[in-house]
Amino acid sequence: MSIMQKIEEIEAEMARTQRNKNTSHHLGVLKAKLAKLRRELITPKGGGGGGPGEGFDVAKTGDARVGFVGFPSVGKSTLLSNLAGVYSEVAAYEFTTLTTVPGVIRYKGAKIQLLDLPGIIEGAKDGKGRGRQVIAVARTCNLILIVLDVLKPLQHKTLIEHELEGFGIRLNKKPPNISFRKKDKGGINLTATCAQTELDMDTVKSILSEYRMHNADITLRFDATAEDLIDVIEGNRVYVPCIYVLNKIDQISIEELDIIYKVPHTVPLSAHHRWNFDDLLEMMWEYLNLVRIYTKPKGQLPDYTSPIVLNGDNPVVESFCNKLHRTLLKDFKYANVWGSSVKHNPQKVGKEHNLNDEDVVQVIKKI
């Protein structure tokens, strides 16, 4: 029996099972089995396997990577060529793009790499089409743009989300606040800091026994579901911000456009007419959460032309030094900072200091 048939059987059984308190235990086990089978699909047993798909392994350049995901013929290539000035073959038939086409744009001093991925078809997570490689590239992106046709957005949106979820990509979500630690003996310890509606000791035990784990400490710090626990145990989930780009707005009325504007995480635009690109770029900048830092050589004016771009999750002086040159930290004495992250300008700071957007930094080395 192939993995695909096993997955279909489990999905059918989950659809048949009524959801209530008595069946939650059984559903938890099924979800864990499903997650294990999906992982086998993504990384088949037998190690080596074939080489990577031709043209899919694009080198990572720039400060951030943005992937365009969508069904064939929704305007991904038109959007890329109009945004980045890169020619990606455009035609009126489906599956025009067959490999990854990279392009680079400069926005607010940062170099952002755009990847036009081939169209996804339904069943991509199960290896149909080039789906597996497409989604594998999407996992490496800092931001995913799901390009949708404005005339049929909803069924496409749910299908693509389902495909990406099946591959362990979680869109616009934070990692679940669950701490999980394996140990050698002592059984399973479950601590919950708030009331749980779905997970109890039996369900947790059955999910863990599916992974052959019988000794672990688990702390649930929010009302968690079985999926959250499985995500933490699997440990290979990627949490990526996502923007839904509704293309071809030249084909709808103004009233419909007003309704679309109220949907969260969404930018309506027309790639062909180049409408509303500035809104998209602004939203991309916000979701990528990048911080620009300017350098100031001693006795000279700050260099405002080429900022050092850091990730907004950890914009400390240490990562700034590593980005400049990897040997700089060895001779680091202190840094002078001008900007909104310090109380007086300039201020002496150590390498743990958190920087804000558009700060100016001067590194002082040991003599």
VMD Tcl script that draws the C-alpha trace (Angstrom):
set ca {
  {0.00 0.00 0.00}
  {1.56 3.32 -1.06}
  {1.97 6.33 1.26}
  {-0.61 8.23 -0.82}
  {-3.26 5.54 -0.28}
  {-2.52 5.46 3.46}
  {-2.93 9.27 3.62}
  {-6.22 9.07 1.70}
  {-7.50 6.36 4.06}
  {-6.66 8.38 7.17}
  {-8.21 11.56 5.68}
  {-11.38 9.62 4.84}
  {-11.55 8.24 8.37}
  {-11.08 11.75 9.83}
  {-13.90 13.04 7.62}
  {-16.16 10.19 8.82}
  {-15.42 10.71 12.51}
  {-17.73 13.04 14.42}
  {-15.91 15.66 16.45}
  {-16.75 15.55 20.14}
  {-15.01 15.00 23.45}
  {-15.05 11.21 23.15}
  {-13.46 11.12 19.68}
  {-10.81 13.81 20.26}
  {-8.38 11.15 21.51}
  {-8.88 9.06 18.34}
  {-8.58 12.14 16.07}
  {-5.34 13.13 17.80}
  {-3.80 9.75 16.94}
  {-4.98 10.04 13.32}
  {-3.50 13.56 13.01}
  {-0.15 12.30 14.33}
  {-0.17 9.39 11.84}
  {-1.01 11.82 9.04}
  {1.85 14.18 10.00}
  {4.32 11.24 9.98}
  {3.18 10.05 6.56}
  {3.38 13.58 5.17}
  {6.95 13.86 6.44}
  {7.81 10.60 4.65}
  {6.37 12.03 1.45}
  {8.51 15.16 1.71}
  {11.72 13.31 2.62}
  {11.41 9.80 1.17}
  {13.23 7.01 3.00}
  {16.45 5.71 1.48}
  {18.68 8.75 1.99}
  {20.34 9.85 -1.27}
  {17.60 9.97 -3.87}
  {17.76 12.02 -7.07}
  {19.44 15.41 -7.39}
  {17.53 18.65 -7.00}
  {15.06 19.70 -9.70}
  {16.70 21.46 -12.61}
  {16.65 25.23 -12.13}
  {15.06 25.16 -8.69}
  {18.13 25.66 -6.52}
  {18.55 29.43 -6.74}
  {21.37 30.97 -4.69}
  {20.14 33.25 -1.92}
  {21.20 36.87 -2.54}
  {20.24 40.19 -1.03}
  {18.81 40.89 2.41}
  {15.51 39.02 2.11}
  {13.83 36.49 -0.13}
  {10.24 36.77 -1.35}
  {8.52 33.91 -3.20}
  {5.51 34.24 -5.51}
  {3.21 31.24 -5.12}
  {0.01 30.72 -7.05}
  {-1.91 28.67 -9.57}
  {-0.84 28.84 -13.23}
  {-1.84 31.99 -15.17}
  {-2.71 34.35 -12.32}
  {-0.06 36.89 -13.35}
  {2.99 35.95 -11.23}
  {5.45 36.43 -14.12}
  {3.88 39.73 -15.21}
  {4.12 40.97 -11.63}
  {7.79 39.97 -11.38}
  {8.80 41.50 -14.73}
  {6.99 44.77 -13.96}
  {8.37 44.95 -10.39}
  {11.96 43.90 -11.00}
  {12.41 44.45 -14.71}
  {13.38 40.77 -15.15}
  {12.01 38.97 -18.15}
  {10.08 35.88 -17.10}
  {8.29 34.31 -20.05}
  {4.69 35.49 -20.17}
  {1.96 33.94 -22.31}
  {-1.80 33.42 -22.20}
  {-1.59 29.65 -21.62}
  {-1.05 27.78 -18.35}
  {2.36 26.57 -17.09}
  {4.45 29.17 -18.97}
  {7.06 29.30 -16.18}
  {8.68 25.90 -15.66}
  {11.64 26.76 -13.39}
  {12.34 29.37 -10.72}
  {13.03 32.82 -12.18}
  {14.89 35.14 -9.78}
  {14.80 38.94 -9.83}
  {16.11 41.61 -7.46}
  {14.57 44.93 -6.44}
  {16.04 47.68 -4.31}
  {13.58 49.18 -1.87}
  {14.49 51.64 0.90}
  {18.15 50.69 0.47}
  {17.56 46.93 0.93}
  {18.16 44.33 -1.77}
  {15.13 42.02 -1.93}
  {15.28 38.87 -4.02}
  {12.01 37.95 -5.76}
  {11.41 34.38 -6.92}
  {8.80 33.59 -9.54}
  {7.94 29.96 -8.79}
  {6.15 27.72 -11.30}
  {2.39 27.38 -10.90}
  {1.13 25.06 -8.17}
  {-1.60 22.56 -8.97}
  {-3.92 20.81 -6.57}
  {-2.12 17.87 -4.97}
  {1.32 19.55 -5.07}
  {2.09 18.47 -1.49}
  {1.61 14.87 -2.61}
  {4.25 15.30 -5.32}
  {2.00 16.18 -8.28}
  {3.45 18.47 -10.97}
  {6.65 20.17 -9.86}
  {4.81 20.90 -6.62}
  {7.26 19.32 -4.23}
  {10.23 21.37 -5.46}
  {8.13 24.55 -5.68}
  {7.02 24.27 -2.08}
  {10.55 23.30 -0.96}
  {11.82 26.60 -2.39}
  {8.89 28.42 -0.74}
  {10.07 27.08 2.66}
  {13.33 29.06 2.32}
  {11.59 32.41 1.73}
  {11.28 35.20 4.32}
  {7.89 36.20 2.92}
  {5.43 34.45 0.64}
  {3.19 36.33 -1.78}
  {0.19 34.21 -2.73}
  {-0.94 35.60 -6.07}
  {-4.65 35.08 -6.69}
  {-7.00 35.92 -9.54}
  {-9.50 38.43 -8.16}
  {-12.37 36.77 -10.02}
  {-11.88 33.38 -8.30}
  {-9.86 34.11 -5.16}
  {-11.52 32.09 -2.42}
  {-11.32 28.52 -3.70}
  {-7.74 29.16 -4.89}
  {-6.75 30.69 -1.55}
  {-7.97 27.72 0.51}
  {-6.39 25.20 -1.89}
  {-2.95 26.87 -1.83}
  {-3.09 27.25 1.98}
  {-3.93 23.56 2.26}
  {-0.98 22.62 0.01}
  {1.47 24.77 1.99}
  {0.13 23.57 5.36}
  {0.64 19.98 4.22}
  {4.30 20.82 3.63}
  {4.87 22.21 7.10}
  {4.64 25.91 6.15}
  {2.51 27.93 8.58}
  {1.31 31.25 7.18}
  {0.96 34.37 9.36}
  {1.22 32.33 12.56}
  {3.54 32.41 15.52}
  {5.22 29.20 16.76}
  {2.96 27.58 19.40}
  {3.90 28.47 22.98}
  {4.56 24.88 24.04}
  {7.79 23.71 25.61}
  {8.65 20.10 24.88}
  {11.65 18.23 26.28}
  {12.49 14.56 25.77}
  {14.08 12.66 28.67}
  {15.34 9.16 29.38}
  {13.00 8.12 32.16}
  {10.18 9.36 34.36}
  {7.14 9.02 32.09}
  {5.16 11.91 30.63}
  {4.75 15.12 32.64}
  {2.02 17.42 31.36}
  {1.71 20.92 32.80}
  {-0.92 23.38 31.57}
  {-0.91 27.01 32.67}
  {-4.51 27.53 31.47}
  {-7.63 25.45 30.83}
  {-7.37 23.08 27.84}
  {-10.40 22.33 25.68}
  {-8.84 19.70 23.39}
  {-5.68 18.21 24.91}
  {-5.78 16.03 28.01}
  {-3.25 13.53 29.38}
  {-4.67 10.59 27.37}
  {-4.64 12.45 24.05}
  {-1.08 13.70 24.64}
  {0.06 10.18 25.59}
  {-1.50 8.64 22.49}
  {0.05 11.28 20.19}
  {3.48 10.76 21.78}
  {3.21 6.96 21.63}
  {2.61 7.35 17.89}
  {6.12 8.88 17.81}
  {7.41 6.16 20.20}
  {8.10 8.68 22.95}
  {7.19 7.61 26.47}
  {9.24 10.04 28.58}
  {8.86 13.79 28.10}
  {8.11 17.07 29.86}
  {5.43 19.17 28.16}
  {4.23 22.62 29.21}
  {1.19 24.12 27.48}
  {1.03 27.88 27.91}
  {-2.13 28.47 25.88}
  {-5.23 26.54 24.81}
  {-3.43 24.23 22.39}
  {-4.82 21.86 19.77}
  {-3.50 18.45 18.72}
  {-2.02 20.09 15.57}
  {-0.01 22.54 17.70}
  {1.49 19.69 19.74}
  {2.31 17.69 16.58}
  {3.98 20.79 15.05}
  {6.22 21.12 18.11}
  {7.11 17.39 18.15}
  {7.87 17.31 14.41}
  {10.04 20.39 14.84}
  {10.41 21.03 11.10}
  {7.68 23.62 10.69}
  {8.47 27.00 9.10}
  {6.53 30.08 10.21}
  {6.41 32.54 7.30}
  {4.53 35.84 6.95}
  {2.27 35.91 3.91}
  {0.52 38.55 1.78}
  {-2.38 37.71 -0.54}
  {-1.99 39.61 -3.80}
  {-5.30 39.90 -5.66}
  {-4.34 40.50 -9.27}
  {-6.41 41.69 -12.29}
  {-8.43 44.35 -10.39}
  {-9.02 46.08 -13.74}
  {-11.79 43.51 -14.29}
  {-13.96 44.39 -11.24}
  {-16.03 47.37 -10.12}
  {-15.03 50.04 -7.57}
  {-17.64 48.73 -5.07}
  {-16.07 45.25 -5.14}
  {-12.64 46.80 -4.71}
  {-13.80 48.60 -1.54}
  {-14.90 45.26 -0.05}
  {-11.58 43.57 -0.97}
  {-9.61 46.35 0.74}
  {-11.10 45.33 4.11}
  {-9.70 41.77 3.97}
  {-6.61 41.38 6.23}
  {-3.14 40.59 4.76}
  {-4.40 41.52 1.28}
  {-3.20 43.86 -1.47}
  {-5.34 44.29 -4.61}
  {-3.38 45.33 -7.70}
  {-3.13 45.03 -11.46}
  {0.23 43.65 -12.61}
  {-0.51 44.45 -16.25}
  {-1.40 48.12 -15.69}
  {1.09 48.52 -12.80}
  {-1.62 49.75 -10.43}
  {-1.04 49.85 -6.66}
  {2.58 48.58 -6.71}
  {3.62 51.11 -4.02}
  {1.04 49.66 -1.61}
  {2.43 46.17 -2.21}
  {6.05 47.27 -1.67}
  {5.12 49.12 1.54}
  {3.30 46.05 2.88}
  {6.21 43.77 1.89}
  {8.58 46.04 3.83}
  {6.33 45.91 6.89}
  {5.96 42.10 6.81}
  {9.67 41.44 6.17}
  {10.45 43.38 9.36}
  {13.86 44.66 8.27}
  {16.01 47.25 10.07}
  {18.40 49.58 8.21}
  {21.61 50.64 9.97}
  {23.94 53.27 8.51}
  {27.70 53.15 9.04}
  {29.86 56.11 10.06}
  {33.61 55.94 9.48}
  {35.68 57.95 11.98}
  {35.91 61.63 11.13}
  {33.53 61.34 8.17}
  {29.83 61.86 7.53}
  {27.51 58.82 7.79}
  {27.09 56.83 4.61}
  {23.35 57.03 3.86}
  {23.57 55.37 0.44}
  {24.14 51.72 1.37}
  {22.67 50.69 4.74}
  {23.44 47.39 6.46}
  {20.10 45.56 6.64}
  {19.37 43.37 9.70}
  {16.50 41.10 10.62}
  {14.03 42.93 12.89}
  {13.77 39.94 15.28}
  {17.31 40.38 16.59}
  {18.79 43.73 15.49}
  {21.72 43.86 17.95}
  {25.14 45.44 17.45}
  {26.67 41.95 17.34}
  {24.74 40.90 14.22}
  {25.56 44.31 12.67}
  {29.30 43.61 13.17}
  {28.96 40.09 11.73}
  {27.23 41.51 8.65}
  {30.03 44.07 8.16}
  {32.92 41.62 8.58}
  {33.21 38.39 10.53}
  {36.54 39.30 12.18}
  {35.22 42.62 13.50}
  {33.83 41.17 16.75}
  {37.27 39.94 17.78}
  {38.60 43.52 17.97}
  {35.28 45.08 19.10}
  {35.68 47.54 21.98}
  {32.39 49.48 21.93}
  {30.10 51.23 19.44}
  {28.86 54.82 19.20}
  {25.19 55.00 18.23}
  {23.13 57.95 17.00}
  {19.36 57.47 16.58}
  {16.12 56.52 18.30}
  {17.48 53.47 20.18}
  {19.67 55.59 22.51}
  {18.92 58.33 25.05}
  {21.68 60.73 24.03}
  {23.56 61.11 20.74}
  {26.11 59.64 20.42}
  {25.93 56.97 23.12}
  {28.50 54.27 23.92}
  {26.93 50.81 23.74}
  {28.04 47.18 23.97}
  {27.35 44.41 21.48}
  {24.04 43.40 23.14}
  {22.41 46.79 22.43}
  {19.21 46.62 20.35}
  {19.23 48.93 17.32}
  {16.25 50.68 15.73}
  {15.54 51.39 12.08}
  {17.82 54.06 10.55}
  {20.29 54.27 13.45}
  {23.85 55.37 12.70}
  {26.62 53.18 14.17}
  {30.34 53.71 14.51}
  {32.36 50.72 15.70}
  {35.44 51.44 17.86}
  {38.10 48.71 17.80}
  {40.63 47.70 20.42}
  {44.10 49.04 19.73}
}
mol new
graphics top color blue
foreach p $ca { graphics top sphere $p radius 0.5 }
foreach p [lrange $ca 0 end-1] q [lrange $ca 1 end] { graphics top cylinder $p $q radius 0.2 }
display resetview
